[in-house]
């Protein structure tokens, strides 16, 4: 296919910021937001999703059409081995991944012993995930590599984890903050996960294991586990602010996003 035909194929699969897929959950463009100073985050270069183990051939063709040059896989070794990503025959992107575990289990799935999963317990479990994430050495390493890759690599990028909502959601939120997007818009982008038209894919991939661990899960509890709440992002930022004084200080001193890198990222990704 020519570049024009690839672009046409990608655009025809759009549903708002989401791409219509058969086996990938929550694939979307997280660009397009206004940045301070009057610019706009570039569209068509920043993508996020869940894992690609069940990607169909059409999904792989779509990913190929997006011309992604860098993939940041936030899953740990056991997740990647248990759920290996399918690739297009012409896949040539650089894949950045952690040698080790980044989470005890996918954050929305079972862990910590048998419990009855009420909405409150589901919420508490997820809040604990977001409280640990800022101090998790593996996630610090991966977010650092994410920003380095976006600074140094050309072309489009895709950041993903298992469900594409927690680890991936924080990665996208941190970048949008660096690019000068208003906090309200960052929260809105974070919450778009709840509108993903591919929820059935995530349930197919995760719900049987969740039910084996927790038993029947009522809808509100399932939403708290499989979706996102504003307080999840608030919890991450509150932990960072408590420990480092501000999100910008954390980015600079822990994740390597100093003033020169921030300016380079803005020059590259804001128009």
LUMNU-527986 format. One record per residue: residue number from 0; residue in three letters; x, y, z of N, C-alpha, C, O in turn. Coordinates in steps of 0.001 Angstrom, whole numbers, plus 500000, padded with zeros to 6 digits. Layout:
<rs>
R     n   res     n_c1     n_c2     n_c3    ca_c1    ca_c2    ca_c3     c_c1     c_c2     c_c3     o_c1     o_c2     o_c3
R   NUM   ALA        X        Y        Z        X        Y        Z        X        Y        Z        X        Y        Z
...
</rs>
This chain:
<rs>
R     n   res     n_c1     n_c2     n_c3    ca_c1    ca_c2    ca_c3     c_c1     c_c2     c_c3     o_c1     o_c2     o_c3
R     0   UNK   500841   498808   500000   500000   500000   500000   500878   501245   500000   501964   501254   500579
R     1   UNK   500389   502303   499338   501103   503570   499369   500870   504264   500698   499999   503868   501472
R     2   UNK   501670   505325   500962   501501   506074   502200   500109   506690   502282   499498   506706   503350
R     3   UNK   499599   507206   501138   498273   507809   501127   497193   506784   501432   496253   507066   502175
R     4   UNK   497327   505602   500861   496311   504574   501104   496370   504068   502534   495342   503735   503124
R     5   UNK   497590   504008   503099   497714   503634   504504   497042   504663   505394   496328   504301   506329
R     6   UNK   497263   505944   505115   496640   507005   505907   495119   506934   505790   494409   507123   506778
R     7   UNK   494621   506663   504590   493180   506555   504391   492611   505395   505194   491546   505516   505798
R     8   UNK   493324   504264   505200   492865   503099   505959   492817   503405   507448   491874   503004   508132
R     9   UNK   493817   504106   507956   493848   504444   509376   492715   505389   509727   492031   505182   510729
R    10   UNK   492503   506424   508921   491477   507405   509223   490077   506824   509118   489179   507248   509846
R    11   UNK   489875   505866   508228   488551   505271   508071   488175   504408   509258   487003   504075   509435
R    12   UNK   489143   504043   510066   488880   503197   511233   488669   504005   512501   488633   503433   513590
R    13   UNK   488527   505335   512386   488399   506194   513556   486973   506250   514077   486015   506199   513305
R    14   UNK   486841   506356   515396   485587   506644   516086   485930   507659   517159   486181   507299   518309
R    15   UNK   485940   508944   516776   486471   509975   517653   487966   509751   517808   488655   509528   516813
R    16   UNK   488489   509806   519039   489920   509546   519231   490271   508065   519157   491445   507705   519072
R    17   UNK   489249   507204   519189   489460   505757   519210   489570   505198   517797   489018   505740   516839
R    18   UNK   490314   504078   517705   490368   503324   516467   489538   502057   516636   489585   501400   517676
R    19   UNK   488781   501727   515602   487914   500550   515638   488780   499312   515454   489443   499156   514429
R    20   UNK   488769   498442   516441   489620   497252   516417   488820   496013   516796   487734   496102   517367
R    21   UNK   489381   494863   516466   488723   493592   516760   489362   492865   517942   488716   492036   518583
R    22   UNK   490630   493173   518234   491309   492444   519310   492245   493280   520149   493007   492738   520950
R    23   UNK   492204   494605   519983   493019   495515   520795   492086   496452   521536   491250   497116   520922
R    24   UNK   492224   496511   522862   491370   497393   523654   491964   498795   523743   493170   498965   523926
R    25   UNK   491088   499801   523611   491414   501172   524014   492524   501805   523169   493317   502597   523678
R    26   UNK   492578   501459   521891   493555   502083   520999   493056   503467   520611   491978   503610   520033
R    27   UNK   493851   504486   520934   493421   505837   520615   494606   506786   520473   495724   506504   520902
R    28   UNK   494309   507913   519857   495250   509021   519690   495078   509930   520899   493966   510376   521184
R    29   UNK   496167   510210   521614   496025   511109   522761   496628   512488   522498   496967   513218   523430
R    30   UNK   496754   512827   521229   497118   514181   520847   495885   515026   520615   494763   514605   520896
R    31   UNK   496109   516242   520090   495007   517114   519721   494588   518115   520770   493740   518963   520495
R    32   UNK   495159   518048   521983   494765   518952   523054   495510   520281   522963   496661   520328   522529
R    33   UNK   494853   521344   523370   495475   522653   523381   496526   522719   524481   496343   522169   525568
R    34   UNK   497610   523389   524187   498699   523570   525150   498792   525041   525509   498321   525906   524771
R    35   UNK   499409   525314   526658   499553   526713   527040   500423   527434   526015   501325   526846   525418
R    36   UNK   500137   528702   525829   500845   529462   524817   500178   529431   523458   500673   530034   522506
R    37   UNK   499048   528727   523359   498279   528748   522124   498545   527625   521157   497904   527568   520107
R    38   UNK   499463   526724   521460   499741   525607   520569   498777   524455   520771   497860   524526   521590
R    39   UNK   498998   523397   520016   498170   522201   520093   499055   520975   519974   499932   520913   519112
R    40   UNK   498823   520004   520839   499580   518752   520778   499290   518059   519452   498132   517929   519053
R    41   UNK   500324   517622   518784   500166   517007   517472   499287   515768   517526   499386   514965   518454
R    42   UNK   498450   515622   516553   497670   514403   516369   498418   513494   515401   499253   513950   514620
R    43   UNK   498106   512213   515466   498675   511274   514512   500068   510789   514833   500689   510117   514009
R    44   UNK   500582   511115   516024   501924   510646   516398   501966   510025   517791   502917   509312   518111
R    45   UNK   500966   510276   518620   500941   509758   519986   499752   508815   520142   498596   509234   520086
R    46   UNK   500056   507546   520337   499004   506540   520447   499152   505756   521749   500250   505632   522292
R    47   UNK   498033   505233   522236   498027   504416   523447   497013   503287   523279   496047   503412   522525
R    48   UNK   497247   502178   523993   496337   501042   523852   496597   500024   524937   497486   500189   525772
R    49   UNK   495798   498958   524909   496088   497757   525657   496990   496839   524839   497507   497228   523791
R    50   UNK   497171   495605   525338   498100   494677   524688   497512   494137   523384   496318   494278   523119
R    51   UNK   498380   493513   522572   498016   493170   521199   497998   491661   520941   498114   491241   519790
R    52   UNK   497858   490850   521965   497911   489411   521758   496799   488926   520829   497021   488024   520021
R    53   UNK   495616   489509   520932   494479   489072   520124   494249   489979   518922   493177   489943   518318
R    54   UNK   495243   490791   518567   495084   491666   517403   494766   490845   516162   495431   489849   515878
R    55   UNK   493749   491267   515431   493405   490595   514174   494351   491057   513077   495125   491995   513267
R    56   UNK   494285   490398   511933   495093   490842   510802   494725   492272   510398   495592   493057   510015
R    57   UNK   493433   492604   510487   493009   493971   510180   493567   494959   511203   493960   496071   510850
R    58   UNK   493598   494545   512474   494186   495405   513510   495660   495657   513228   496149   496776   513382
R    59   UNK   496364   494608   512816   497795   494752   512525   498004   495672   511327   498950   496459   511301
R    60   UNK   497129   495574   510347   497218   496471   509191   496979   497907   509618   497628   498824   509115
R    61   UNK   496048   498106   510546   495793   499443   511066   497015   499990   511798   497417   501131   511570
R    62   UNK   497602   499186   512671   498798   499616   513386   499905   499970   512398   500610   500965   512570
R    63   UNK   500046   499156   511376   501053   499434   510349   500770   500764   509651   501690   501522   509344
R    64   UNK   499481   501039   509403   499103   502282   508728   499407   503508   509576   499613   504595   509036
R    65   UNK   499440   503350   510899   499723   504481   511779   501205   504859   511778   501581   505892   512332
R    66   UNK   502042   504031   511162   503470   504338   510990   504152   504599   512333   504852   505596   512511
R    67   UNK   503934   503692   513255   504518   503811   514599   505963   503335   514561   506248   502223   514114
R    68   UNK   506866   504174   515027   508295   503852   514979   508833   503368   516327   509866   502701   516384
R    69   UNK   508120   503710   517422   508570   503330   518766   507391   502779   519548   506330   503401   519596
R    70   UNK   507570   501608   520165   506560   501009   521038   507131   500938   522442   508190   500349   522659
R    71   UNK   506429   501541   523400   506832   501459   524800   505854   500515   525483   504695   500865   525706
R    72   UNK   506325   499318   525815   505501   498261   526407   505734   498289   527914   506794   497881   528388
R    73   UNK   504752   498767   528664   504896   498937   530109   504628   497660   530898   504674   497680   532128
R    74   UNK   504353   496567   530227   504125   495298   530917   505453   494701   531380   506519   495016   530850
R    75   UNK   505355   493835   532378   506531   493121   532829   506775   491862   532011   506008   491529   531107
R    76   UNK   507852   491173   532345   508261   489987   531595   507181   488916   531560   506895   488363   530498
R    77   UNK   506576   488614   532712   505581   487542   532744   504348   487903   531917   503758   487028   531284
R    78   UNK   503953   489167   531912   502823   489583   531090   503146   489444   529606   502319   488975   528824
R    79   UNK   504343   489852   529227   504710   489762   527810   504812   488313   527367   504434   487979   526244
R    80   UNK   505324   487441   528246   505420   486027   527888   504044   485365   527858   503786   484509   527012
R    81   UNK   503163   485757   528775   501827   485165   528826   500886   485697   527770   499950   485012   527360
R    82   UNK   501133   486918   527330   500261   487574   526360   501125   488231   525274   501162   489457   525175
R    83   UNK   501820   487424   524458   502726   487997   523461   501964   488783   522401   500911   488354   521928
R    84   UNK   502506   489930   522037   501873   490777   521030   502046   490188   519637   503132   489738   519271
R    85   UNK   500974   490196   518872   501084   489876   517453   501678   491091   516732   501492   492229   517163
R    86   UNK   502389   490839   515639   503031   491908   514885   502700   491771   513399   502511   490670   512882
R    87   UNK   502637   492904   512742   502488   492943   511292   503742   492361   510646   504833   492526   511193
R    88   UNK   503626   491683   509496   504825   491123   508842   505912   492153   508571   507094   491812   508523
R    89   UNK   505521   493408   508392   506510   494465   508125   506835   495293   509365   507401   496380   509254
R    90   UNK   506482   494788   510536   506739   495527   511775   508234   495775   511939   509038   494847   511852
R    91   UNK   508599   497027   512174   510016   497370   512308   510259   498392   513408   511342   498972   513488
R    92   UNK   509257   498620   514262   509409   499621   515314   510370   499137   516397   510519   497934   516615
R    93   UNK   511012   500070   517064   511796   499764   518256   510835   499487   519403   509924   500276   519652
R    94   UNK   511029   498381   520099   510197   498041   521260   511024   498241   522524   512108   497674   522665
R    95   UNK   510505   499049   523435   511161   499323   524709   510355   498632   525797   509161   498893   525943
R    96   UNK   510991   497757   526561   510306   496996   527605   511253   496765   528766   512469   496905   528631
R    97   UNK   510679   496407   529915   511449   496236   531143   511856   494777   531325   511048   493870   531128
R    98   UNK   513090   494562   531695   513598   493225   531981   513282   492904   533440   514103   493119   534331
R    99   UNK   512083   492388   533663   511597   492123   535015   510119   492463   535083   509478   492679   534054
R   100   UNK   509586   492510   536276   508164   492772   536464   507921   494258   536723   508715   494916   537396
R   101   UNK   506831   494774   536189   506457   496157   536461   505260   496247   537396   504950   497323   537907
R   102   UNK   504582   495115   537623   503428   495072   538517   503278   493636   539004   503672   492695   538315
R   103   UNK   502705   493472   540199   502474   492122   540705   501516   491352   539813   501636   490136   539659
R   104   UNK   500569   492066   539230   499631   491515   538260   499041   492705   537533   499156   493832   538016
R   105   UNK   498404   492487   536369   497721   493616   535764   496849   494286   536827   496101   493591   537515
R   106   UNK   496919   495613   536986   496302   496282   538123   494826   495998   538312   494330   496048   539438
R   107   UNK   494106   495697   537225   492672   495465   537332   492345   494016   537651   491173   493672   537803
R   108   UNK   493372   493146   537759   493095   491725   537943   493380   491257   539366   493698   492052   540249
R   109   UNK   493257   489942   539565   493359   489376   540897   494744   489472   541501   495747   489475   540788
R   110   UNK   494789   489549   542786   496035   489606   543526   495729   489873   544984   494688   490441   545314
R   111   UNK   496628   489467   545850   496471   489786   547263   495546   488872   548023   495104   489230   549115
R   112   UNK   495233   487709   547494   494418   486766   548238   492942   486845   547888   492483   487826   547302
R   113   UNK   492196   485795   548255   490777   485706   547930   489981   486732   548726   490088   486788   549952
R   114   UNK   489190   487539   548040   488323   488519   548691   487014   488590   547922   486938   488201   546756
R   115   UNK   485986   489094   548595   484745   489424   547920   484922   490830   547363   485135   491779   548118
R   116   UNK   484836   490963   546058   485185   492224   545418   483980   493162   545365   483213   493162   544403
R   117   UNK   483834   493959   546418   482805   494979   546462   483290   496230   545725   484484   496349   545447
R   118   UNK   482395   497159   545404   482846   498411   544779   483903   499143   545608   484860   499686   545055
R   119   UNK   483732   499159   546926   484699   499851   547765   486056   499149   547753   487096   499805   547687
R   120   UNK   486046   497824   547816   487318   497096   547762   487996   497277   546409   489219   497396   546339
R   121   UNK   487215   497296   545342   487787   497523   544015   488430   498902   543943   489536   499057   543427
R   122   UNK   487727   499896   544465   488271   501259   544490   489546   501313   545305   490529   501914   544872
R   123   UNK   489551   500695   546481   490737   500707   547347   491909   500001   546677   493051   500448   546787
R   124   UNK   491631   498906   545986   492699   498189   545281   493343   499081   544228   494567   499127   544105
R   125   UNK   492515   499784   543473   493053   500632   542432   493780   501842   543006   494806   502254   542465
R   126   UNK   493271   502416   544084   493965   503539   544705   495336   503106   545219   496293   503878   545169
R   127   UNK   495431   501876   545710   496734   501364   546159   497699   501246   544980   498889   501529   545121
R   128   UNK   497190   500827   543816   498019   500738   542614   498609   502101   542279   499800   502208   541986
R   129   UNK   497788   503137   542320   498235   504479   541938   499105   505124   543016   499884   506032   542726
R   130   UNK   498976   504661   544247   499861   505146   545308   501250   504534   545179   502248   505199   545459
R   131   UNK   501322   503271   544757   502615   502593   544608   503353   503000   543343   504583   503004   543310
R   132   UNK   502597   503345   542295   503225   503544   540990   504334   504601   540994   505351   504386   540334
R   133   UNK   504194   505736   541704   505254   506753   541653   506577   506311   542273   507625   506885   541978
R   134   UNK   506529   505285   543138   507754   504846   543820   508203   503464   543355   509194   502934   543857
R   135   UNK   507490   502883   542412   507841   501571   541870   509078   501736   540980   508995   502402   539949
R   136   UNK   510221   501150   541349   511446   501347   540552   511290   500957   539093   511846   501615   538214
R   137   UNK   510539   499892   538821   510361   499461   537433   509576   500494   536633   509905   500766   535479
R   138   UNK   508533   501073   537243   507754   502075   536537   508535   503375   536386   508404   504059   535371
R   139   UNK   509335   503718   537372   510205   504887   537230   511145   504682   536045   511331   505584   535228
R   140   UNK   511731   503497   535960   512648   503205   534852   511934   503276   533513   512478   503819   532551
R   141   UNK   510716   502731   533436   510005   502716   532157   509509   504100   531765   509582   504465   530592
R   142   UNK   509010   504871   532710   508585   506230   532374   509782   507082   531953   509660   507941   531080
R   143   UNK   510933   506845   532574   512150   507552   532173   512517   507201   530734   512853   508083   529944
R   144   UNK   512455   505926   530396   512772   505484   529033   511726   505992   528035   512060   506304   526892
R   145   UNK   510490   506072   528454   509410   506613   527620   509721   508048   527208   509657   508381   526024
R   146   UNK   510055   508893   528170   510354   510288   527853   511632   510411   527020   511714   511247   526121
R   147   UNK   512613   509587   527321   513860   509624   526547   513590   509254   525092   514105   509895   524176
R   148   UNK   512779   508218   524886   512468   507783   523527   511695   508852   522765   511973   509106   521593
R   149   UNK   510737   509470   523418   509967   510512   522745   510843   511709   522404   510618   512380   521396
R   150   UNK   511826   511975   523231   512766   513064   522978   513683   512727   521804   513917   513575   520943
R   151   UNK   514201   511506   521761   515278   511171   520835   514816   510510   519539   515510   510605   518527
R   152   UNK   513661   509843   519546   513222   509091   518377   512287   509916   517501   511524   510745   517997
R   153   UNK   512356   509684   516218   511451   510336   515279   510241   509445   515028   510256   508254   515337
R   154   UNK   509197   510039   514464   508026   509278   514070   507039   509071   515197   507208   509587   516302
R   155   UNK   505995   508298   514892   504949   508042   515858   505377   507058   516938   506309   506274   516760
R   156   UNK   504666   507121   518069   504939   506211   519180   503640   505628   519707   502575   506234   519591
R   157   UNK   503747   504447   520283   502620   503785   520941   503070   503356   522323   504070   502651   522460
R   158   UNK   502342   503775   523348   502599   503308   524708   501428   502416   525121   500268   502778   524928
R   159   UNK   501736   501256   525687   500657   500354   526088   501083   499509   527279   502271   499355   527562
R   160   UNK   500092   498967   527965   500339   497979   529019   499391   496815   528749   499249   496417   527593
R   161   UNK   498744   496260   529751   497818   495152   529489   496463   495691   529041   495987   495371   527952
R   162   UNK   495849   496511   529891   494533   497054   529574   494603   498439   528949   493606   498921   528413
R   163   UNK   495748   499078   529006   495907   500394   528406   495193   501492   529161   494715   502452   528557
R   164   UNK   495113   501362   530505   494337   502351   531245   495038   502922   532471   494833   504091   532796
R   165   UNK   495858   502134   533159   496471   502586   534419   497914   503023   534195   498211   504217   534237
R   166   UNK   498808   502079   533959   500190   502446   533649   500246   503326   532409   500942   504340   532379
R   167   UNK   499499   502919   531384   499447   503701   530153   498785   505053   530382   499228   506064   529838
R   168   UNK   497730   505071   531182   497041   506327   531463   497929   507336   532143   497868   508527   531837
R   169   UNK   498764   506869   533073   499691   507777   533746   500759   508261   532769   501114   509440   532779
R   170   UNK   501271   507375   531932   502272   507795   530945   501728   508916   530063   502397   509929   529861
R   171   UNK   500527   508738   529542   499926   509754   528684   499685   511048   529452   499932   512135   528930
R   172   UNK   499207   510938   530678   498925   512131   531483   500202   512906   531783   500213   514136   531721
R   173   UNK   501269   512197   532106   502535   512868   532396   503043   513622   531169   503505   514758   531279
R   174   UNK   502957   512985   529997   503429   513660   528796   502587   514897   528493   503134   515951   528168
R   175   UNK   501282   514784   528592   500434   515939   528311   500725   517081   529282   500680   518248   528893
R   176   UNK   501022   516759   530530   501424   517797   531485   502705   518478   531029   502796   519706   531040
R   177   UNK   503682   517698   530633   504955   518250   530163   504727   519154   528953   505413   520163   528794
R   178   UNK   503771   518798   528103   503512   519561   526889   502654   520792   527135   502366   521543   526203
R   179   UNK   502244   521006   528380   501515   522221   528719   500014   522139   528561   499352   523170   528439
R   180   UNK   499454   520927   528561   498011   520757   528467   497388   521052   529834   497941   520669   530865
R   181   UNK   496241   521732   529840   495560   522091   531080   495151   520823   531832   494799   519812   531223
R   182   UNK   495204   520894   533158   494908   519710   533969   493515   519165   533680   493330   517949   533646
R   183   UNK   492537   520032   533473   491178   519555   533201   491138   518702   531931   490424   517700   531873
R   184   UNK   491903   519102   530922   491948   518320   529689   492693   517004   529897   492351   515990   529290
R   185   UNK   493711   517023   530755   494432   515779   531070   493491   514793   531746   493486   513607   531415
R   186   UNK   492693   515284   532695   491719   514410   533359   490711   513877   532346   490354   512699   532380
R   187   UNK   490254   514743   531448   489289   514304   530432   489870   513202   529556   489195   512216   529257
R   188   UNK   491129   513372   529145   491763   512341   528329   491900   511046   529117   491642   509969   528579
R   189   UNK   492299   511130   530370   492435   509964   531239   491107   509204   531315   491086   507975   531250
R   190   UNK   489997   509944   531454   488689   509323   531642   488086   508783   530353   487094   508055   530395
R   191   UNK   488669   509129   529203   488156   508597   527946   488181   507072   527904   487418   506455   527161
R   192   UNK   489050   506474   528695   489082   505012   528780   487686   504443   529027   487337   503388   528499
R   193   UNK   486893   505145   529830   485556   504648   530157   484621   504657   528957   483575   504009   528987
R   194   UNK   484978   505376   527908   484157   505439   526700   484688   504545   525582   484133   504542   524483
R   195   UNK   485737   503798   525840   486324   502962   524795   485276   502004   524237   484583   501339   525006
R   196   UNK   485149   501921   522917   484133   501049   522317   484532   499576   522301   483832   498742   521727
R   197   UNK   485657   499265   522932   486192   497897   522868   486212   497224   524241   487008   496313   524472
R   198   UNK   485346   497663   525146   485323   497088   526494   485140   495570   526450   485680   494857   527296
R   199   UNK   484395   495081   525485   484163   493635   525387   485466   492879   525178   485596   491739   525623
R   200   UNK   486431   493498   524508   487725   492842   524294   488425   492647   525628   488933   491561   525908
R   201   UNK   488459   493695   526462   489111   493590   527766   488397   492573   528642   489047   491794   529339
R   202   UNK   487083   492569   528617   486341   491599   529428   486639   490177   528959   486800   489274   529780
R   203   UNK   486713   489977   527661   487032   488639   527127   488416   488194   527585   488623   487017   527882
R   204   UNK   489361   489125   527643   490729   488794   527999   490922   488632   529511   491808   487894   529943
R   205   UNK   490108   489308   530308   490381   489393   531742   489313   488820   532657   489632   488275   533713
R   206   UNK   488046   488937   532265   486974   488614   533193   486992   487166   533675   486745   486938   534859
R   207   UNK   487273   486168   532821   487285   484795   533354   488289   484612   534492   487985   483936   535476
R   208   UNK   489484   485204   534374   490467   485076   535449   490043   485867   536679   490275   485432   537807
R   209   UNK   489429   487013   536471   488951   487809   537594   487859   487067   538356   487862   487043   539587
R   210   UNK   486930   486463   537628   485843   485747   538283   486337   484482   538967   485784   484074   539988
R   211   UNK   487370   483860   538416   487955   482696   539082   488571   483093   540410   488602   482294   541346
R   212   UNK   489059   484317   540499   489706   484797   541717   488689   485384   542697   488748   485110   543896
R   213   UNK   487754   486195   542183   486844   486944   543049   485431   486382   543101   484669   486740   543999
R   214   UNK   485058   485511   542166   483664   485119   542057   482906   486161   541238   483500   486907   540460
R   215   UNK   481605   486200   541421   480779   487166   540702   481133   488583   541142   481245   488856   542337
R   216   UNK   481307   489475   540184   481680   490861   540474   480544   491758   540027   480160   491735   538857
R   217   UNK   480002   492546   540939   478885   493411   540588   479353   494545   539678   480531   494903   539691
R   218   UNK   478441   495112   538890   478835   496077   537852   479653   497263   538349   480612   497655   537684
R   219   UNK   479310   497848   539490   480060   499006   539960   481497   498625   540312   482431   499368   540012
R   220   UNK   481668   497477   540944   483014   497006   541261   483797   496726   539983   484989   497024   539897
R   221   UNK   483122   496154   538995   483797   495860   537732   484225   497156   537046   485307   497225   536463
R   222   UNK   483385   498172   537114   483765   499463   536538   484993   500028   537232   485889   500559   536577
R   223   UNK   485039   499916   538562   486186   500449   539301   487477   499718   538945   488561   500299   539015
R   224   UNK   487365   498455   538567   488541   497669   538204   488918   497819   536731   490098   497926   536399
R   225   UNK   487925   497829   535856   488197   497833   534421   488176   499228   533804   488664   499432   532693
R   226   UNK   487610   500181   534532   487607   501558   534074   488562   502393   534909   489449   501863   535578
R   227   UNK   488372   503693   534861   489188   504608   535660   488287   505641   536317   487212   505958   535807
R   228   UNK   488733   506158   537449   488051   507228   538169   488990   508432   538267   490209   508260   538255
R   229   UNK   488443   509651   538364   489319   510822   538495   490274   510720   539667   491408   511192   539595
R   230   UNK   489814   510099   540753   490664   510036   541946   491870   509112   541758   492818   509190   542538
R   231   UNK   491861   508244   540751   493050   507436   540489   494206   508348   540081   495303   508261   540632
R   232   UNK   493948   509218   539115   494975   510165   538695   495310   511132   539823   496478   511460   540032
R   233   UNK   494300   511590   540551   494536   512497   541683   495459   511859   542715   496322   512527   543285
R   234   UNK   495270   510565   542951   496079   509856   543944   497533   509804   543521   498425   510016   544344
R   235   UNK   497788   509524   542247   499161   509504   541741   499811   510868   541931   500930   510959   542434
R   236   UNK   499128   511910   541538   499695   513256   541634   499891   513664   543090   500886   514306   543425
R   237   UNK   498952   513296   543955   499080   513639   545372   500293   512967   545998   500995   513583   546799
R   238   UNK   500546   511717   545645   501707   511005   546176   502995   511663   545698   503922   511863   546484
R   239   UNK   503055   511999   544419   504235   512658   543859   504463   514010   544526   505589   514355   544883
R   240   UNK   503389   514766   544688   503501   516096   545280   503932   516007   546741   504740   516815   547197
R   241   UNK   503406   515044   547468   503786   514857   548868   505267   514536   548992   505943   515041   549888
R   242   UNK   505773   513695   548092   507159   513235   548189   508164   514207   547581   509317   514247   548010
R   243   UNK   507742   514993   546584   508708   515791   545819   508363   517273   545726   509135   518051   545166
R   244   UNK   507232   517667   546259   506857   519068   546247   505975   519468   545091   505109   520330   545242
R   245   UNK   506178   518852   543928   505358   519145   542754   505563   518059   541705   506538   517309   541747
R   246   UNK   504633   517993   540772   504763   517049   539667   505953   517417   538789   506661   516534   538304
R   247   UNK   506181   518718   538578   507315   519138   537754   508644   518764   538388   509583   518392   537684
R   248   UNK   508733   518859   539713   509972   518468   540390   510218   516975   540237   511353   516556   540015
R   249   UNK   509172   516170   540352   509287   514729   540168   509745   514395   538760   510636   513568   538566
R   250   UNK   509136   515037   537789   509510   514805   536396   510978   515137   536159   511682   514404   535466
R   251   UNK   511434   516240   536735   512807   516691   536498   513824   515832   537228   514836   515446   536644
R   252   UNK   513574   515530   538483   514591   514875   539308   514523   513351   539256   515536   512684   539468
R   253   UNK   513352   512792   538977   513183   511336   539002   513056   510758   537590   513608   509691   537318
R   254   UNK   512355   511425   536704   512094   510876   535369   512953   511515   534282   512815   511164   533110
R   255   UNK   513823   512430   534639   514769   512974   533674   514208   514003   532721   514822   514290   531693
R   256   UNK   513042   514571   533040   512446   515584   532167   512836   516960   532703   512024   517658   533310
R   257   UNK   514100   517338   532467   514571   518648   532887   514092   519706   531890   513407   519382   530920
R   258   UNK   514450   520952   532127   513966   522042   531269   514364   521865   529811   513516   522054   528939
R   259   UNK   515623   521507   529495   515961   521308   528078   515152   520204   527414   514707   520366   526278
R   260   UNK   514953   519070   528112   514155   517991   527522   512712   518436   527339   512095   518138   526316
R   261   UNK   512173   519144   528316   510802   519638   528195   510666   520537   526975   509702   520416   526220
R   262   UNK   511609   521423   526780   511542   522322   525628   511660   521563   524313   510982   521893   523340
R   263   UNK   512525   520540   524281   512635   519748   523054   511336   518994   522758   510903   518922   521607
R   264   UNK   510726   518439   523789   509472   517707   523597   508368   518648   523103   507577   518295   522228
R   265   UNK   508335   519822   523669   507311   520784   523239   507568   521224   521793   506628   521369   521012
R   266   UNK   508822   521432   521443   509135   521839   520074   508753   520746   519082   508329   521042   517965
R   267   UNK   508901   519491   519481   508631   518364   518595   507143   518030   518521   506642   517671   517455
R   268   UNK   506435   518145   519640   505097   517583   519732   503981   518606   519856   502811   518225   519891
R   269   UNK   504301   519882   519922   503291   520934   519968   503446   521817   518744   504550   522266   518435
R   270   UNK   502353   522069   518050   502396   522906   516853   501513   524134   517026   501421   524961   516119
</rs>
